[in-house]
Amino acid sequence: MSYQANEKGYYGDFGGAFIPEMLYPNVEELRSQYLDIMKEESFQKEFKALLRDYVGRPTPLYYAERFSKKYGTKIYLKREDLCHTGAHKVNNTVGQILMAKRLGKDRIIAETGAGQHGVATATVCALMGIECIVYMGEIDIERQAPNVARMKMLGATVVPAKSGSRTLKDATNEAIRDWINNPLDTHYIIGSVVGPHPYPDMVARFQAIISEEIKIQLKEKENRENPDYVVACVGGGSNAAGAYFHYLDNPDVGIIAVEAAGKGIQSGESAATSALGKEGIIHGSKTLLMQTDDGQITEPYSISAGLDYPGVGPMHANLFRSGRGEFISITDKAAMDAGLELAKLEGIIPAIETSHALAIFEDRKFKKDDIVVINLSGRGDKDLSTYIDYFGL
């Protein structure tokens, strides 16, 4: 069994493209060309050069000695927080802006929750001199003010989503509406492994640079390419898809996905899709989705703006359903404590999203010789106000 997308964009039971008629030409144009464009030598050369010289890749694989000692296992951190813009998101936006140029698009739209994808999109649009509109929930605009300022400095127009929960789901709805209204000149840079095929597969392929580097770096450090476990936080799941990509079909490597339990899985304020979700369709893809008995999407909650999405990418839904991935839900409190702990033990302040992945070691025990790689997907600058308020710093 393969855990990659098939030609119709399905991972097992999940995926596909459920889209309004108006969007069909856009999505089909992308689907019919994305793999060929990505294989072009000139595309790969430009993509790799930008990842190296602009993004700052390869990012280090860092052995967290004090953190490892505390939890009695070997913990490596893949330092995506050291990418230009402060998170893994830029790997994908660099790839997609090159894709958009080859498709002849001169206007870019995006959605963002934590703001990291918005910043990464605004960054590459500035780099290429292309118009950029970013949709962001009104609540997220308030709690991620530094990233909003960055987007504006980079020349992007930030449009607040004022409907529904006024968070990521609603920003995505607004972006899709824009795309329907501007089909010819606009490319929609989706920030995660969500949306209609080919987006989940395309984004995963651009993020696959993460696991490609882990294999090379682990070989240098431990004389083996494969860790025992790869751990990542999952909202939509792009950082996780990138960290897992080259290990998906290798049963010797355990895959651990960490979701946001918010105030507790059964509290009514959570974003633990694997525990609470049922099959449904959101933003053009069939996946696991938090919903009421009559199919209305329930509002997700997490202290981290990047994890409060009511669904999960179809790759991850399949990893959960098939048992290939081990899914763990972490509360706000456990995540915040883990973020502070990493800061004090290793001198690294992680994004709150990543802090969820760091929090698993309190309960999930590993062997002394296990090699556990955590994708440290973003840095904590954007979350300082949340850390300050939470801990009274």
N, C-alpha and C positions, 0 to 999 in steps of 0.2 A: 504493500500500500504506500502510495506517495502522498506526502502532506503538502505538496505544491498545488497551485491552481491548475485545473485542466483547461482545454482550449475554450470552453464556454465560461471560464472564470469561476468554476465551482471548486470549493475545498470540501470534499464529501458532500453533505447535504446543503452546504451554505455557500452564498456568493451570488453569481449571476448579475443581470442588469435589469432592474425593474424601474423603468423610466417613462416619463410622459413622452408622447409622440414628438412633441416639439424639440426634445433634447436628443432624439435618436441620431440625427445627422452628426452632431458634435461628438457624441460618445462613439459612434461607429467609425468616424474619421480617425479618432485616436486609437480605437481597438485594432483597426486594420493596419495601422502603421507603426505602433509603438515598439514592437519587437524588432522590426527591420531597422528602424531609426537607431535603436539602442545598440544594434550589432555593427552599425557603420563604424569603420575605423576612425573616420574624422570626428564622429560623435564621441567615441570612447577616449580619443586623444584629448579633446577639449574638456570633457567631463573630468578626466583624471588630473589634468593640469590644474583645473580650478580647485579640485579637492585638495591638491597638494599645496598650491601657492596662495590660494585665497582662503580656503576653509582651515588649512593648517593640519592636514592629515599626513601620515597616520597619527591618530591620537594614541597616547601612551596606554599600555596595559600595566597597571600599578599594583604591586603586591602590598596590600594593606596590613602591615606587620602587627600593629597594636590591636587593630580590629580583629584580625585572625586569632591572635593570642587569647583575646577575651572569649571568643566563641569556639576555640578548640578545633579549627579547621583552616584550610588554606584559602583565603579570600583575595581574589584579584578584582580590581575595579577598572572597567573599560572607560577611559576618561573622555566621554563625549561632551562633558561640561567644558572641555578646553577647545572645542570647535569655535570658530568665529561665530558670533551671535549667542554663544553660551549654551547651545544644545544640539542634539543630533538632527534637528529639523532641517538644517541648511543642506545636508546631504541630498535630500529629496528636492528642495527648491532649486538647487543648482541644476540637477538633472531635468526637472520639469521646465525650467526657463529655456534650456537648450532645446527641449522637445517643442515648446511653443514657438520658438523662432523658426524651427524647421517646418512647422505646420503653417507658418505665415501669420501668426496671431500677434497683434500689437497692443492688446489690452489684457491685463491680468486681474482676476478676482481670486480672493481666498477667504476662508473662514478661520477664526482663531479662538481658542479658549483661554489658555494661559498666556497667550500673546507671543509665545516663542515662534510658532509657525508664521504668525503675522509679521514679526520682525524679520524672520528668515526670507519671507516672500518679498517684503519691502526692500530688503537688502539686495537680492538678486535683480529686482526690477530697477533699482538705482544703478546697479552695475551695468545693466544692459540698456538703460535709458527707455524703459517701457512703463506705460501708465499702470498704476497699481491701486486697486480698491480692496480694502479689507473689512469684512463684516465681523463684528464682535458684539457679544451680548452686553447689554447695558451694565449688568452686575459685574461682569468680568472687566469691563472698562474701569470700573471703580477700584476693583481689588488688584488690578495689574497695571496701575498708572505708569510706572517707569517704562513698560513695554509700549504703551500707547504713545508716550512721548517719543520713544525711539522710532516708531513707525512714521510719525509725523515728520521727525527730523530727516528721515530717509525719503520723504516726498510722497508717502502714501496717503490716500484719503481713508480715514477710519469711519465706518458707518455703524452707528449703534443699532442692535436688534432689540426692539422694545416689546416684542410679543412673547407670549408663553412665559417660560422661566427666565427669559432674558439672559441665557447662557449659551453654551456651545451649540446645542441642538438647534436653537432658534437662529443663531448666526449662520449655520449651515443651510437652513431653510431659505434665508434671505439671499444667500449666495446663489443657490440653485435658481431662485426666481430671476435674479439678474442674468444668469446664463441663458435662461429661456428667452429673455428679452433681447439679448445681444449675441445671437448664435454665431455670427460670421467672423467677427474680429476678436472674440474673447476666448481665452483659455482659462479654465478653472483649475488652479493648483490646489488640490485637496491635500491636507497636511497629514493624513493618517491612512492606515490600510483599511479604509472604509469607502463607501460609495459604490457606484455601479462598476462592474468589470469594464475596462481593464485597471481601474485605479488601485484596488488592493494589491494586485500582482505587480503593477508598475512601481508603486511606492516601495513595496518590499524589496524589489530588485535594486532600486536606488539606495536603499538603506542597507543592503546586503554587504556593502563595503565594511560594515562593523564586524560581522562574523568572519569575513575574509581576512581582516587584519588580526582578529583574535587568534586564528589558526596559526598564522605566521609568528606572532609574538609569543604564543604559548610554546611553540616549538623551540624558540630561542631560550625561553626561561626554564622550561620544564622538560624539554626534549620530547614533547608530545603535542599533537595538534588539538586533541580533544580534551576539554575539561570533563569532570564528572557531572557537573550541572551548570546550566546557564540560567541566570535569574534576571527578570526585567519586570518593571511595572507595566500594567496594561490599562489604558483607557480605551482609545480606539485601537492603539497597539503598534504604532510604527517603530518605536525604538525596540520593542520586543521582537517584531518581525525581522528587523535587521540583525539583532543579536542571535536569533535562532536560525536564520536562513540556511546557512551551510551545514547545520546540524539536524535539520528537520527529519531527514530520512535516515539518521544514524541512531539506532536504538540504544547505543552505549552512552549517549549523552542525555542526561535528564533535563527536561525543560520545565522551568518553574515560572508561572505567570502570577503576578501579584496585583490584586484589584483593591479598590478603595471600599472598605466596609463603612466608611463615614462614622456615624455615631453608633454603629452596630448593625449587623446584617438584617436583623428583624426590626430595627428601630423605625423604619419608614423614612430614614434619612441615610441613604447608602447609595453606592454605585457598583455594588458587587453583582455584575451581570451574570456570571457563571452560576452563582447561587440562586439568583432571583429571576433570571431571564427565561423566556419561552420563545419558541421560533416566531419570527415576525419579519416585517420588511421595514427598514428605515434607510432613508437617503439612497434609495436605489439598489439595496442589497439585502438578501435574505440572510438573517443572522439570529443570534440570541439577543433578546431585547426585553428590557424591563417594561411590563405592561399590565394593565388591569385585565380582569377576566373577559371583558368585552373588547379587548384589543387597543385600548387607549394607552398611549405611552405615559409611563409614570415618571415624575420628575426625579432625576438622580441628584445625589448630594455627595460632595466631598470637600474637605478643606482645601484640596488642591484643584485649581481651576482646570488643569489638564486632564483630570481623571473623572470629572463629573459628566460623563456621557452615558446615555441610557442603554447603549448597545455595546458591541465589541466587534472588531473586524472579523470577517468570515473565516480567515485563517485560524484565528484564536478560538472561534466557536467550534471549529472542527477539531482543534487540538484538545479542547475540553471534552467534547462529545465522544471522541475516539479513545480518550484516556491517554493520549500521547503526552499531553501537558498536565502538570500538577498545578492546580489553581488554589491560591491562598488569598484570603481576604484580610486586610489590615485596617484597623480603626484609625481615625484621626490622631488619637492620643498616642498610639504605638508608633505611628509614622513620625509625628513631631518629635517624640523622644529619641527616635533613631537618628533623625537628622541632626539633632543637637549632639548626640553621642559621637557621630562621625566627625563633626566639627572639632570636638574636644580630643578625640583619639588620633585623628589623622590630619587635622588642619585643613579639612575640605568641607565647605558648607554646600550641601546638595540642594537641588530643587526639591520641593515637598513631594512631587510626583515620585522621584527616585527614592526619597526617604521611605516610601511604602515598601520598596524592594529590600531596603536595608533592615527593615523591621522583622523579617521572618525568623531571624536567628534566635530570638527569645524562646520560640516554641518548636521550630523545625530544626532538629539536630542533624549534624553531619559527622562523618567519620573524620578522624584526625588527619588522614592522608588524602581526603577528598579535595579536589580542586574545584572551587566554586567561583565562577566569573559572574560578577554583577555588572549590568550595563548602567553606568552612572550617567543617565541620559541628559541631565542638565544641571546648571549651577544655580545656587540659591539666591543670587542677587535680586531676582524678580520677586522673591518671596520674603524679603527681609521684613517688610511691614507686618506680614502674617506671623513670622517668628517673633517679632518684637511684641505684638499684641498678645500672642499666645503665652509666651514665657515672662512677660512683663520686663523685658530687657531694657 
